[in-house]
Amino acid sequence: MFVIQNTAEAVKGYFLERLISLYSERELTTFYKESLKKRLKLTDADFLLQKEIRLSESDLLYFRSIVKRLQNQEPFQYILGETYFYDLVIRCDERALIPRPETEELVEWICNSVDKNEKLEILDVCTGSGCIALALKSMLKASNVSATDISPEALALAKKNAMLLALDINFLQDNALVEDADLFDANSLDLIVSNPPYIPMKQKESMEKNVLDFEPHLALFVADEFPLIFYKAIAEKALQLLKPKAWLFFELHESFAEETKELVIALGYEDVEIKLDLQGKSRMLKAKKK
């Protein structure tokens, strides 16, 4: 046996012993806590009393497999199969990017910018796991929310999330870079939001293994020659689809925030604003159609 005793406390020691060279003690404590809670279906209150919990052989093998996957630097969210996003449990795996805290900040900005009781027509472009669309629907219950993605695999994951959360989202397959205005009527939408691919290929070399080896490159990377390709295409489509005075929101690459702002201004948007995230990075943009 790889642990001396079949207790939860022994498993915690095993996590720390095998993984402390790769992760901080704080990270490992979180990994241990969340995996134990999920495996044993514990509440936070139960977890506080878990030191003397006896584990079965299958439980121990489960935790050993988690350690092995963490040693391979697989993202913990993929190992656990879920993550929290805006108080929702979002299922996640290699079909879509892992929802990030800065994207929660984008959702918060949107919710603070609109009338929560108004019936809005909202579109989330490049939805991935569906996290933005689902969070918006959970907060803006009167609104109709649609979401598009080019990847049928990502859409399948997003639809599963919507089903498990009992949130009604209209999911559609669409290539954000192609003009096909048939999915929505002109001047029909109140708000469009997108967290599109925006990392230039040349930045691959500096990226962490847990992102590069596991998260879908289709949702991450753009050609070095025109890193704003998705922003331009989506902003141009939005001019056709948004109602007058309606809003466009983007998550940004901090290095291209000002360029993105100049791009949308050149396209004719007004009241363009860049917002910093909690780390002080230029991470979000909103712009109004004239």
C-alpha positions in Angstrom: 0.0 0.0 0.0 1.3 3.5 -0.9 0.0 5.0 2.4 0.7 3.6 5.9 -2.9 4.0 7.0 -6.2 4.2 5.1 -7.2 7.5 6.6 -7.9 10.8 4.9 -5.0 12.4 6.9 -2.6 9.9 5.4 -3.8 10.8 1.9 -3.2 14.4 2.7 0.4 13.6 3.6 0.8 11.6 0.4 -0.4 14.6 -1.7 2.1 16.8 0.0 5.0 14.3 -0.2 4.6 13.5 -3.9 3.6 16.9 -5.2 5.3 19.6 -3.1 8.0 20.1 -5.7 5.4 21.0 -8.4 2.8 22.9 -6.4 2.6 25.2 -3.4 1.3 23.8 -0.1 -1.8 26.0 -0.4 -2.6 24.6 -3.9 -2.1 21.0 -2.6 -4.3 21.6 0.4 -7.0 22.8 -2.1 -6.5 19.8 -4.4 -6.7 17.4 -1.5 -9.8 19.1 0.1 -11.8 19.3 -3.2 -11.0 15.8 -4.3 -11.9 14.3 -0.9 -15.2 16.3 -0.8 -16.1 15.1 -4.2 -15.1 11.5 -3.7 -16.9 11.1 -0.4 -19.7 13.6 -1.1 -18.7 15.7 1.9 -19.9 19.2 2.8 -17.5 21.8 4.1 -18.7 21.0 7.6 -18.1 17.3 7.1 -14.6 18.0 5.8 -13.6 19.6 9.1 -14.3 16.3 10.8 -12.6 14.1 8.2 -9.2 13.2 9.8 -10.4 9.9 11.2 -12.4 8.9 8.1 -11.4 5.4 6.9 -11.0 5.0 3.1 -11.7 1.9 1.0 -9.1 0.5 -1.3 -11.0 1.9 -4.3 -10.9 5.3 -2.6 -7.1 5.1 -2.1 -6.6 4.1 -5.8 -8.7 7.1 -6.8 -6.5 9.5 -4.8 -3.3 7.8 -6.2 -4.6 8.3 -9.8 -5.2 12.0 -9.0 -1.6 12.4 -7.7 -0.3 10.7 -10.9 -2.3 13.1 -13.1 -1.1 16.1 -11.1 2.5 14.9 -11.4 1.9 15.0 -15.2 0.7 18.6 -14.6 -2.8 18.0 -15.9 -5.1 20.8 -14.7 -6.9 20.0 -11.5 -10.2 21.2 -12.9 -10.0 18.6 -15.6 -9.1 15.9 -13.1 -12.0 16.8 -10.9 -14.2 17.3 -13.9 -15.7 20.6 -12.7 -15.0 24.0 -11.3 -16.9 26.9 -9.7 -17.7 29.9 -11.9 -19.9 32.7 -10.7 -21.4 30.4 -8.0 -22.2 27.8 -10.6 -20.7 24.3 -10.9 -19.3 24.1 -14.4 -18.3 20.7 -15.8 -15.0 21.0 -17.7 -12.7 18.8 -19.6 -10.4 19.0 -22.6 -13.2 20.0 -25.0 -13.1 23.6 -23.7 -11.0 26.1 -21.8 -11.1 26.1 -18.0 -13.2 29.1 -16.8 -11.0 31.8 -15.3 -11.6 34.3 -12.5 -11.0 37.2 -14.8 -13.9 36.0 -16.9 -16.1 36.1 -13.8 -15.1 39.8 -13.6 -16.4 40.3 -17.1 -19.7 38.7 -16.2 -19.9 40.9 -13.1 -19.3 44.0 -15.2 -22.0 43.1 -17.6 -24.5 42.4 -14.8 -23.7 45.8 -13.3 -24.2 47.5 -16.7 -27.7 46.4 -17.5 -31.1 46.3 -15.9 -31.4 42.8 -14.4 -35.2 42.8 -14.8 -35.2 43.7 -18.4 -35.8 41.1 -21.1 -32.6 41.3 -23.1 -31.5 39.4 -26.2 -27.9 38.3 -25.4 -25.4 36.4 -27.5 -22.1 34.8 -26.2 -19.7 34.2 -29.1 -17.0 31.5 -28.7 -18.8 30.1 -25.7 -16.6 27.1 -24.9 -17.9 25.4 -21.7 -20.8 27.9 -21.8 -19.7 29.5 -18.6 -20.4 33.1 -19.6 -23.8 32.4 -21.1 -24.8 30.3 -18.2 -23.7 32.8 -15.6 -25.5 35.6 -17.4 -28.7 33.5 -17.7 -28.5 32.7 -13.9 -28.3 36.4 -13.1 -30.5 37.9 -15.9 -33.4 35.5 -15.7 -35.8 37.5 -17.8 -33.3 37.6 -20.7 -33.0 35.2 -23.7 -29.4 34.0 -24.0 -27.9 32.4 -27.1 -24.3 31.0 -27.4 -22.2 30.0 -30.4 -19.0 28.1 -30.9 -17.2 26.5 -33.9 -16.4 23.3 -31.9 -19.2 20.6 -31.8 -17.3 19.1 -28.9 -17.3 22.3 -26.9 -21.0 22.8 -27.7 -21.8 19.3 -26.4 -20.1 20.2 -23.1 -21.9 23.5 -22.9 -25.3 21.8 -23.5 -24.5 19.3 -20.7 -23.7 22.2 -18.4 -27.0 23.9 -19.3 -28.9 20.7 -18.7 -27.3 20.0 -15.3 -27.9 23.6 -14.2 -31.4 23.7 -15.6 -30.7 26.9 -17.5 -32.3 27.5 -20.9 -29.6 28.6 -23.5 -30.0 28.5 -27.3 -26.7 26.9 -28.4 -25.7 27.1 -32.1 -22.6 26.1 -34.1 -21.0 29.0 -35.9 -17.7 30.1 -37.1 -17.0 33.6 -35.7 -14.7 34.4 -38.5 -17.2 33.8 -41.3 -20.0 36.1 -42.4 -23.2 34.2 -42.1 -25.8 36.6 -40.8 -28.6 34.0 -41.0 -28.5 32.8 -37.4 -29.8 36.1 -36.0 -31.9 39.0 -37.5 -30.2 42.3 -38.0 -30.6 44.8 -35.2 -32.1 42.1 -32.9 -29.6 41.8 -30.1 -29.2 43.9 -26.9 -25.8 42.6 -25.9 -23.0 40.6 -27.5 -20.1 39.2 -25.4 -17.1 37.2 -26.4 -13.9 35.7 -24.8 -12.4 34.7 -28.2 -9.0 33.1 -28.9 -6.3 35.8 -28.6 -2.9 34.4 -27.8 -0.4 34.8 -30.6 1.3 31.5 -31.6 4.7 32.9 -30.7 3.7 33.0 -27.1 3.4 29.2 -26.9 7.0 28.9 -25.8 6.4 30.9 -22.6 3.2 29.1 -21.6 2.8 26.6 -18.8 2.7 22.9 -19.5 -0.7 22.5 -17.8 -2.2 24.9 -20.4 -0.3 24.0 -23.5 -0.5 20.2 -23.1 -4.2 20.0 -22.1 -6.4 22.9 -23.0 -7.7 23.1 -26.6 -5.4 25.1 -28.9 -8.4 26.0 -31.1 -9.7 28.2 -28.2 -6.4 29.7 -27.3 -4.2 30.7 -30.3 -4.3 33.1 -33.2 -1.8 33.8 -36.0 1.0 36.1 -35.1 0.3 38.3 -38.1 -3.1 39.5 -36.9 -3.8 38.7 -33.2 -7.0 40.8 -33.3 -8.6 38.7 -36.0 -11.5 37.5 -33.8 -12.1 40.9 -32.3 -12.4 42.5 -35.8 -14.7 39.8 -37.1 -17.0 39.7 -34.1 -17.2 43.5 -33.8 -18.1 43.8 -37.5 -20.8 41.1 -37.1 -22.0 42.9 -34.0 -22.6 46.1 -36.0 -25.2 44.2 -38.0 -26.8 42.3 -35.2 -26.9 44.7 -32.3 -29.8 47.2 -31.9 -28.8 50.9 -31.9 -27.2 51.9 -28.5 -26.7 48.2 -27.7 -23.4 46.9 -26.1 -20.5 44.8 -27.1 -18.3 43.3 -24.4 -14.9 41.5 -24.9 -12.4 39.8 -22.7 -8.9 41.1 -23.8 -5.3 40.1 -24.1 -3.7 42.7 -21.9 -1.0 43.4 -24.4 -3.5 44.3 -27.1 -6.0 46.2 -25.1 -5.3 49.6 -26.6 -5.2 48.2 -30.1 -8.5 46.5 -29.6 -10.0 49.8 -28.4 -8.7 51.6 -31.5 -10.1 48.9 -33.7 -13.6 49.1 -32.3 -13.5 52.9 -32.4 -12.4 52.8 -36.1 -15.4 50.6 -36.8 -17.7 53.3 -35.4 -18.4 52.2 -31.8 -18.8 54.9 -29.1 -18.4 55.1 -25.3 -15.5 52.6 -25.6 -14.1 51.7 -22.2 -11.3 49.4 -21.0 -11.6 47.9 -17.5 -8.8 46.5 -15.4 -9.2 43.2 -13.6 -8.3 42.7 -9.9 -4.7 42.1 -10.8 -4.5 45.5 -12.5 -4.4 44.1 -16.1 -6.3 45.6 -19.0 -8.7 42.6 -19.3 -12.1 43.8 -20.5 -13.7 46.2 -23.0 -17.2 47.5 -23.6 -18.4 49.5 -26.5 -21.7 50.9 -27.6 -23.2 50.7 -31.1 -24.2 54.1 -32.4 
